[in-house]
Each structure stands twice: as C-alpha cells, then as structure tokens.
Amino acid sequence: MKILHINQSDIVGGASILAYRLHQALVNEGFDSFILADVVKSSDPTVFPIKRRRLLEELSSRFSQQLGLNYVDIKNTFSIPDYPCFQASDILNFHNLHGGYFNYLAISRLTQRKPAVFTLHDMWSFTGHCAYSFECDRWKIGCGQCPHLDTYPVVPRDRTSLEWKLKRWIYNHSNLTIAVPSKWLFELAQQSLLSHFPIAHIPNGLDVSVYCPLDPQMCRAALGLPLDKKVVFFMTQSLKDPRKGGDLLFESLQKLPQSLKKELV
C-alpha cells in the first residue's frame, strides 16, 4: 500500500511531528509512505513540497479574509492530483489542513480520486473557523454569532455559519474516515458534522526504542537534577496561550501545601 500524507509541514509543530512519526513507522513496516507539505525542513527524500504562488495567494487571501472566510481562495490545492506522489498513492492521510496552504473546498475532488483518512489534531475540521472553541458549542448547530473571531485562525467578520455550511457540503461529497488521537476530541467529533463518517480513536504513537523507561536516578544525574527532590515537568508551545493550560499549572502549584513546595524542583 502507498500512503500520501498531506500536512502543513513535515517536522515543524506538534501535529507535523506526530504525522512524521507515523510516516516513519509506516516506512519501517515496509509501506511506501510519502509526505506532501507546505513547509519542508527535513532532507527526507520521501517528503515533497507543495508548489505555491505565494505572492499571488497573499494578495487574494486579503480579499477572502475580509469576507470572513479563510483559505477558499487557494487554488494550488486543486492541482494536487497532478503530483506524481498523489497519482502513485492508494490512500491519502490528511492532517492539519489549516495554516494558509490548503483549500478545504478541494477535499471532495481529492477523495473522489483516492479514499482518505482525516487525522484530527484540533477542532478546526468541524467548526466555522476556529481550531479550539473554548466554552462555545455552536459548532454543533451550525456556528454563527461567534464569540471568538479573534482566536486562531482569525477572521475579521462573522461568516462562521457560511464556512460551517461549506464544510458540511464538502464532507457530504467526500470519501473520508476520521482518526482521532484523544478521547476528548473523539467525543467532540461524534457530535459534529463529521459524525456520519466512520470515526476511530487511534492514540498517537511513539518510537519505543527512543521513548522508553530508564533508571530514574541515572536520568536525574544526566539532567543535573537533585536526587532527593520531587520534579514537576510541564511542556507547552506558549505559557501565554490559554489553550495550553499554563494558567492551570500556576493555579495548581499555588494550591500545593507549603511542605510539598519545599520539595519541588
């Protein structure tokens, strides 16, 4: 089987790294796996760049964004069937399709040629514009009256109901299976406009030859950490992003007993 992954990047960003790990695992298992990406940073010969007319797209995107719609002006997506890696593939694996490089209106055309798995990394696929809806659940009924137009990806005016309807129409004419890495996102997808597709909960994988348990004392010594202290580890792209939980971390640390705080690194 030949698999073509389509993503915003090969190794830049969490979703891209996860997709690249999947790609590597497939190659190691003997599959012919390829990546088609907008931003290519690796020297992997199985990764191919998407050809774009960036200046022209930048100009046209200003018009579509003023209308309150993201990505519908991008034309290069419709030429993906001309790529040799697409023609050679048996199945597609979509990953992050937002990011200003992919026109979601092309999903129907692409999946009429090849069946596809759509691996979700956030909520964008079933909302009227956002990647994370915070407390809002209007994506269940068609969006509109959006309370978070300024959240990524930003739109200057509320056309979220129209974008939601466009996505629904495209999905109704597409051949997709949905893969979701977390139970939280799995439950949301089941309530969304993707619910008529098969939806599978498939946790993200790890290379267990790299990520494996080691002796804790040896690890502490290697990292220069005290051997007699408790260690709190937290990692995020940005502590200022409310989606990443930095505020919850600080709030939790403040509530710890003073006796435990003294033992923390």
N, C-alpha and C positions, 0 to 999 in steps of 0.2 A: 504494500500500500504506500502511496505517495501522498504526503500531507503538506499543505501550504498554510503557514501561519501568517496572518496579517495583523500588524501591530504598529503602534506609533513609533516605537524604537526597538532595537534589538536588546540593549543592555542598560538603557537609561531609564530609571524609575522602577518602582516595585513591581508593577504589572508586567513590565518588559522583562525584568529579571526572571520572574516566575515563568513567563512564556518561554524564555530562552532555556531554562532548566528543563521544561517539558520537551522542547525541541531536542536538546542534548540526550535526554533519556530515550526518546524515540530512535535517534540515530544509533545509540549504543545497543538498542534492541534489534537493530538490523533494518529499520524502516528508512525509507527515503523521505527525509523531512527537510523543509526549506522555510525560510522566513522572508517575507516581503515587508519592508519597514520604511517609514519616512526618514527617521534619523538612524543612521548606521554608524556605530562607533567601534565595532569589532572588526577583525580581519578574517572572520569566518567565511570561507568560500561558499557556504550554503545560505548566506544572507544576502539579499538583493535589495537595492534601494528603489523606492518609488520615484519615478520621473515626474517632476513637477515644474510648472512655470510659476515660480514663487512670486515674482513681481506682479504678474497679471492676477494671480489669485489674491494677493494682498489688496489690490485695488478693488476687485469685485467683492471681496469679503466685507469691505467697509459698507457697501450698499446693502448686502443681505443682513449684516448685523444691525444696521439702522432700522431695518424692518422687524427686528427682533427674532431673526432666525439664524442659527449657526450652521455652517458647513454646506448648505444647499447649493451654493454657487460653485463648489469644487467640481471641476469637470474631469480631472485626470482619473478619478476612480472608475469611470465608465470604460476606460481603456485597459483596465487590469486584465481582462480576458485575452489581450494581445500578448501578454508576457509569457515567455516560454515556460517559466516555473508554474504559472497558472494552468497552461494547457497540458502540462505533464502530470498535474496533480489529480488524485482521485477524490480528495475531500479537502475542504477549507476549514481552518480554525481561526475565527475572528477573536480578537482580544480587545484592547482599548481602541474603539473606533472614533472617540472624540479626541480633540487635540489639534484640529485645524488642518488635517491632511486627508480626511476621508469623508465622502458624501454618502450618508446613510440611505439616500434615495436609490443608491445603486445595489443595495443588498438583494433586492428581488431579482435583478438581472444576473448578478453573480451566482446566486443559488439556484437559478433555473438551469445554469450550466453545470454546477457542481454542488452536491449537498454540503452543508456546513454545520459545524459546531460553533456556537457563540459562547465563549467563556466570559462570564461577567466578573468584573473586578470592582464594580461600584453600581450605583443605581441608574446611571445615565440612560441605559438602553430602554427603560420603561417610564421615564419622566418627560415632562415638557421642555426641559432644558438642563436641569441640574444633575450633578454626579452624586449629590447627597442632599436629601430633602429636609434634614433636621426634624422638627416636630410636624411638618406639613405632610399630610397623606392624600392630597388632592390628585396625586398620580393614579390613585385607584379609580377615580371617576372621570378623568379627562383633563386634569390640570386647569389652568386659568386662574385669575386672581392670585397670582404667585406672590408669596410674601418674601421671596429670596431671589429677586432678579440679579442681585449683585454677587451671588455665590457662583463658583465656577461650574460651567463656563458662563460668563456674564452675558446678559442680554440687556439692552438699554430700554426696551419696551416689552410689554407683556403680550407675547404671541405664543405662550406656552400651550394653550389649548389647541392651536393650529399645529404646532410641532408634534404634540401628542397624537393628534389625529393622523398626521403624515406618517408617523412611525407605525401606528396601528394598521394603516392601509398597506404599507410596505410589508409588514410582517404577515399580513393576510395573504400575500402573494409570494411568500418566501418559503424555502425548504430549510428549516433550522431545527437543531436540537440544542437545548440550553444546558450548559455546565456551570455549576455554581460552587465556589470553594468553601463557603461558610454556611452554617445552618441559618444564621441571621439573614443573609442575602437570599438563601434558598426559600425561606418562608415569605419574604417580600415578593420574590419572583412569582410564586404561586398565586399571589393576589393581584398580579399586574396584567398588563396587556400581552404578556408573554405566556400566560397560563395555558393557552391551548396547545403549546408546543410540549414535547417531552422535556422534562427538567430533571437533571441528575445532580445530586450532591457529590462532588468529587473534590476532596481537600487537596490543597497544593502539596506537591511532592518536594522531597529533599534528597540530595545525594548523601546517602547514609555512610558512604566512605569518607566524606568530609565532615558532615554534621553527625557526630556520634559521641556518646558519653566517654569522658576521660576522668582520671583521678582528680577530684576537686582540689586537693592540696597542691598537686602539680600545676593545675591551671591557675590557681591563685598566685603561686610563685612566679609563673611565667608572665602574668599580667601585673605583677608588682602590687598585689592586693594583700592586705593584712590577713593572716591565717586565723585570727580569733574574732573577726568582725562579721556581722551579717551584711550581705551585699544586696542592694536593690538595683536592678537593671531595667532601664526604660529606653526605648529607641523610637524615634519619630523623625519624620522629614522636617517638621517645624513644631516647636512647643507653642507657637502663637496660633496655630490652626486649631480651632475648636473641635474639628472632626477627629483630631489625633489623640485627644484625651489628656493633654498636658495640664489642663485646669483640674481634672480629676486626680491626677497624680499629686499635685501640690496640696490639694484639699485633703487627700488621704494621708499624706505624710504629716500634715499638721495635726491630725487627729490621733496619731500614734502616741502611746504612753511615753513620758519623758525617759523612763528607764530603757525602753526599746530604742529610742532615738540615739542614745549614747552608744549603742552597739552597732549602729548603721555606718556604712561607708557610702 
